[in-house]
Amino acid sequence: MEGITDAPMRALQGATGAFTYAVSEFLRVSIEPLSAKAFLRDIPELNNSGLTPTGTPVQVQILGGDPDRMALSAFAACDAGAKAIDINFGCPAKTVNRHDGGASLLKFPTRIRDVVRAVRDAVPIEIPVSAKLRLGWDLIDCIHLNAAMAAEGGASWVTIHARTRAQGYLPPVFWPRVGKVREELDVPVIANGDIWNLDDFRRCQDETGCRHYMIGRGALANPLLARQIARDLGIYQGVERCGVWKDSDWIPLLKQLITYSDYFGNQVPIRNVLRFKQWLKLARNHGNFAHFDAIKQTQTIGEFFDCLSSAIGASNVGATRALLAL
Ligand SMILES: Cc1cc2nc3c(=O)[nH]c(=O)nc-3n(C[C@H](O)[C@H](O)[C@H](O)COP(=O)(O)O)c2cc1C
């Protein structure tokens, strides 16, 4: 996710052992094809056989509407070490869509096919090329033709975010529609959108019949979710840390993210505070993080951890008192 799941975050999420792979933030192909250097700068895992330091394979995502430039960019990505390419036909951002990229392609099914085909033809056969789609620009029915076109272009699999571009991130998600597309296609379909907890996951599983899932915001809002799902699917052997997440568990997790940021050469410590706030806001809105107000004004890492520790300490005392009063 652009602006959130950069290399340090991918390393952290990869450490759960619950993901089969991660997808990079999108790299936009505009008037010039992207160079291998650009890929190496934004996706440093390419220097490590395409793996996070925690061993999770990273797929390179590109976005754009021009088949030739997308093909040249995909070729450059492989030159840089990419082991898999994903093409973004789902981004709803106005600036992206105005420049013929992301979800704007959903209005032109044959262009989806042409972009996928050009990329497919440009990279070695052992490199999978996949497509990420929304259900349509403003109509959910469009997914049938768009997904078929992606498959006809040679997509090895198709990931479907179960909303239209017009919906932005508003409910509802239309999982049954993803299930219909899965029945129609000969390639795997990956279900995506609004899996916030294990119950959502099980409903998504029932309604789509899919065997593969992409989890975005939910994995950030609830740090145990990916493991809970992987265990439900029978692909996660670890039993530890699947059950109860305590607020105090955030502190080592956030510190671990700093370690990975340092590993990737983050020179701007203030960025850590900004991204912590961005992350914990998601956890407040969609998980059960209760201390966002305590940290939202903090400016430095020291201040951030002081305020967070005090807020957690105070709430633990409150909880203990409540228990004693029972
Ligand atoms: C801030 C933000 C950035 C995103 N960036 C990307 C991106 O770079 N590439 C992509 O394929 N999807 C991107 N997405 C969409 C997510 O991958 C996902 O499809 C969407 O959030 C629905 O899934 P979720 O409910 O599991 O988050 C982004 C979403 C958000 C909220």
Ligand as a Chemical Component Dictionary entry (heavy atoms), coordinates in Angstrom:
data_LIG
# 
_chem_comp.id                   LIG 
_chem_comp.type                 NON-POLYMER 
_chem_comp.pdbx_formal_charge   0 
_chem_comp.three_letter_code    LIG 
# 
loop_
_chem_comp_atom.comp_id 
_chem_comp_atom.atom_id 
_chem_comp_atom.alt_atom_id 
_chem_comp_atom.type_symbol 
_chem_comp_atom.charge 
_chem_comp_atom.model_Cartn_x 
_chem_comp_atom.model_Cartn_y 
_chem_comp_atom.model_Cartn_z 
_chem_comp_atom.pdbx_ordinal 
LIG C1  C1  C 0 -3.224 4.206  1.698  1  
LIG C2  C2  C 0 -3.460 3.079  0.735  2  
LIG C3  C3  C 0 -2.515 2.844  -0.237 3  
LIG C4  C4  C 0 -2.722 1.802  -1.158 4  
LIG N1  N1  N 0 -1.771 1.559  -2.101 5  
LIG C5  C5  C 0 -1.916 0.495  -2.949 6  
LIG C6  C6  C 0 -0.901 0.159  -3.877 7  
LIG O1  O1  O 0 0.154  0.812  -3.966 8  
LIG N2  N2  N 0 -1.119 -0.904 -4.679 9  
LIG C7  C7  C 0 -2.266 -1.657 -4.602 10 
LIG O2  O2  O 0 -2.411 -2.631 -5.343 11 
LIG N3  N3  N 0 -3.233 -1.359 -3.735 12 
LIG C8  C8  C 0 -3.078 -0.306 -2.911 13 
LIG N4  N4  N 0 -4.063 -0.015 -2.012 14 
LIG C9  C9  C 0 -5.284 -0.860 -1.977 15 
LIG C10 C10 C 0 -5.082 -2.066 -1.072 16 
LIG O3  O3  O 0 -4.075 -2.907 -1.571 17 
LIG C11 C11 C 0 -6.370 -2.902 -0.970 18 
LIG O4  O4  O 0 -6.719 -3.317 -2.258 19 
LIG C12 C12 C 0 -7.518 -2.120 -0.351 20 
LIG O5  O5  O 0 -7.104 -1.347 0.747  21 
LIG C13 C13 C 0 -8.621 -3.072 0.099  22 
LIG O6  O6  O 0 -8.088 -4.102 0.897  23 
LIG P1  P1  P 0 -8.042 -4.034 2.510  24 
LIG O7  O7  O 0 -9.450 -3.753 2.976  25 
LIG O8  O8  O 0 -7.509 -5.379 2.912  26 
LIG O9  O9  O 0 -7.136 -2.907 2.865  27 
LIG C14 C14 C 0 -3.896 1.002  -1.092 28 
LIG C15 C15 C 0 -4.832 1.266  -0.099 29 
LIG C16 C16 C 0 -4.634 2.282  0.813  30 
LIG C17 C17 C 0 -5.672 2.526  1.877  31 
# 
loop_
_chem_comp_bond.comp_id 
_chem_comp_bond.atom_id_1 
_chem_comp_bond.atom_id_2 
_chem_comp_bond.value_order 
_chem_comp_bond.pdbx_ordinal 
LIG C1  C2  SING 1  
LIG C2  C3  SING 2  
LIG C2  C16 DOUB 3  
LIG C3  C4  DOUB 4  
LIG C4  N1  SING 5  
LIG C4  C14 SING 6  
LIG N1  C5  DOUB 7  
LIG C5  C6  SING 8  
LIG C5  C8  SING 9  
LIG C6  O1  DOUB 10 
LIG C6  N2  SING 11 
LIG N2  C7  SING 12 
LIG C7  O2  DOUB 13 
LIG C7  N3  SING 14 
LIG N3  C8  DOUB 15 
LIG C8  N4  SING 16 
LIG N4  C9  SING 17 
LIG N4  C14 SING 18 
LIG C9  C10 SING 19 
LIG C10 O3  SING 20 
LIG C10 C11 SING 21 
LIG C11 O4  SING 22 
LIG C11 C12 SING 23 
LIG C12 O5  SING 24 
LIG C12 C13 SING 25 
LIG C13 O6  SING 26 
LIG O6  P1  SING 27 
LIG P1  O7  DOUB 28 
LIG P1  O8  SING 29 
LIG P1  O9  SING 30 
LIG C14 C15 DOUB 31 
LIG C15 C16 SING 32 
LIG C16 C17 SING 33 
# 
